[in-house]
C-alpha cells in the first residue's frame, strides 16, 4: 500500500440557502474582524513596548553576569552599540506578548470581500436548490 494514496472525492449536496447564509455570516464576521484589527494592533504594540522595557530592565539587572561582551562605536553618528549574552532563568524572563488575531492587509480585505459578495450574488440568482460540489469547492475557503 502506498504512503501517498489518492483521496477519494466527496460528493455532497448542500442547500443553496444554507451556503448563502454561511457566506453572509462569514462576510459579516470578516468585516467585523477587520474593523477591530486597528484597536487590537494598538493594544499589541503597547504590550510589545512594555515587553521591551521589561527585557531592558532584566538585562541591566543581570549585566554583571554577561558573557561574550562586544562593543562597536560609530563615530559618524556618535552611537555606542553594546552586545552581550546572559544565561537566563526562563521563569524570571518577561513573557513575550502573542498576537491572538490574524492580521488582514487592506488588499486582502478588499479582494476577499469582493469575492464573497460576488459569490453571494451569483448564488442568489440561481434556481438550483442545491450547490454542486465544484461550486462548493470554489467557495469553501471562505467558510
C-alpha positions as CSV (number, residue, x, y, z in Angstrom):
1,X,0.0,0.0,0.0
2,X,1.4,3.4,-1.0
3,X,2.0,6.1,1.6
4,X,0.5,8.7,-0.7
5,X,-2.8,7.3,-1.7
6,X,-5.1,9.4,-3.8
7,X,-8.0,10.6,-1.7
8,X,-11.5,9.9,-2.9
9,X,-13.7,12.8,-3.9
10,X,-16.5,13.7,-1.6
11,X,-19.9,14.2,-3.2
12,X,-22.4,16.2,-1.1
13,X,-25.5,18.2,-1.8
14,X,-25.8,21.4,0.3
15,X,-28.9,23.6,0.1
16,X,-28.1,26.9,-1.7
17,X,-29.9,28.9,1.1
18,X,-27.5,27.4,3.7
19,X,-24.5,28.2,1.6
20,X,-25.7,31.8,1.1
21,X,-26.4,32.2,4.8
22,X,-23.0,30.8,5.7
23,X,-21.2,33.2,3.2
24,X,-23.2,36.2,4.5
25,X,-22.3,35.3,8.1
26,X,-18.6,34.9,7.2
27,X,-18.6,38.2,5.4
28,X,-20.1,40.0,8.4
29,X,-17.6,38.3,10.7
30,X,-14.7,39.2,8.3
31,X,-15.7,42.8,8.2
32,X,-16.1,42.9,12.0
33,X,-12.6,41.4,12.4
34,X,-11.0,43.9,10.0
35,X,-12.6,46.8,11.8
36,X,-11.5,45.6,15.2
37,X,-7.9,44.9,13.9
38,X,-6.7,48.5,14.4
39,X,-7.6,48.6,18.1
40,X,-6.1,45.1,18.6
41,X,-2.9,46.2,16.9
42,X,-2.6,49.2,19.1
43,X,-3.1,47.1,22.2
44,X,-0.5,44.6,20.9
45,X,2.1,47.4,20.2
46,X,1.6,48.7,23.8
47,X,2.2,45.1,25.1
48,X,5.3,44.9,22.9
49,X,6.7,48.1,24.2
50,X,6.1,47.0,27.8
51,X,7.8,43.7,27.0
52,X,10.9,45.5,25.5
53,X,11.1,47.7,28.6
54,X,10.9,44.6,30.9
55,X,13.7,43.0,28.8
56,X,15.9,46.0,29.2
57,X,15.3,46.1,32.9
58,X,16.1,42.3,33.1
59,X,19.3,42.7,31.0
60,X,20.5,45.7,33.1
61,X,19.8,43.9,36.4
62,X,21.8,40.9,35.2
63,X,24.5,42.8,33.2
64,X,27.2,41.6,35.7
65,X,26.5,38.0,34.6
66,X,27.2,39.0,30.9
67,X,29.5,36.9,28.8
68,X,30.7,37.3,25.2
69,X,30.8,41.1,25.6
70,X,31.1,43.1,22.3
71,X,31.1,46.8,21.6
72,X,31.0,48.8,18.5
73,X,31.4,52.6,18.3
74,X,30.1,54.5,15.3
75,X,31.8,57.9,15.4
76,X,29.8,59.3,12.4
77,X,26.6,59.3,14.4
78,X,28.1,59.0,17.9
79,X,26.5,55.7,18.8
80,X,27.9,53.0,21.0
81,X,26.5,49.6,20.5
82,X,26.9,47.1,23.3
83,X,26.1,43.5,22.8
84,X,26.4,40.7,25.3
85,X,24.9,37.3,26.3
86,X,23.2,36.5,29.6
87,X,22.3,33.0,30.7
88,X,18.6,33.3,31.8
89,X,16.3,31.6,34.1
90,X,13.2,31.3,31.9
91,X,10.8,31.6,34.9
92,X,12.2,35.1,35.6
93,X,12.3,36.2,31.9
94,X,9.4,38.5,30.9
95,X,6.7,36.8,28.9
96,X,6.6,37.9,25.3
97,X,3.1,39.0,24.1
98,X,1.4,37.0,21.4
99,X,-0.9,38.2,18.7
100,X,-4.2,36.3,19.1
101,X,-5.7,37.6,16.0
102,X,-5.0,37.4,12.2
103,X,-3.6,40.5,10.6
104,X,-5.6,41.3,7.4
105,X,-4.0,43.5,4.8
106,X,-6.1,46.1,3.0
107,X,-5.6,44.5,-0.3
108,X,-6.5,41.0,1.0
109,X,-9.6,42.6,2.7
110,X,-11.0,44.3,-0.4
111,X,-10.3,41.2,-2.5
112,X,-11.9,38.8,-0.1
113,X,-15.0,41.0,0.4
114,X,-15.4,41.4,-3.3
115,X,-15.2,37.7,-3.9
116,X,-17.6,36.7,-1.2
117,X,-20.1,39.4,-2.3
118,X,-19.9,38.1,-5.9
119,X,-20.4,34.5,-4.8
120,X,-23.5,35.5,-2.8
121,X,-24.9,37.5,-5.7
122,X,-24.4,34.6,-8.1
123,X,-25.9,32.1,-5.7
124,X,-28.9,34.3,-5.1
125,X,-29.6,34.3,-8.9
126,X,-29.6,30.5,-9.3
127,X,-32.7,28.4,-9.4
128,X,-30.9,25.4,-8.2
129,X,-31.9,24.1,-4.8
130,X,-28.5,22.6,-4.0
131,X,-24.9,23.7,-4.6
132,X,-22.8,21.5,-6.7
133,X,-19.6,20.1,-5.3
134,X,-17.4,22.1,-7.7
135,X,-19.2,25.3,-6.7
136,X,-18.8,24.5,-3.1
137,X,-15.1,23.7,-3.6
138,X,-14.6,27.2,-5.1
139,X,-16.1,29.0,-2.1
140,X,-15.1,26.6,0.7
141,X,-12.0,28.6,1.6
142,X,-14.3,31.4,2.8
143,X,-16.4,29.2,5.0
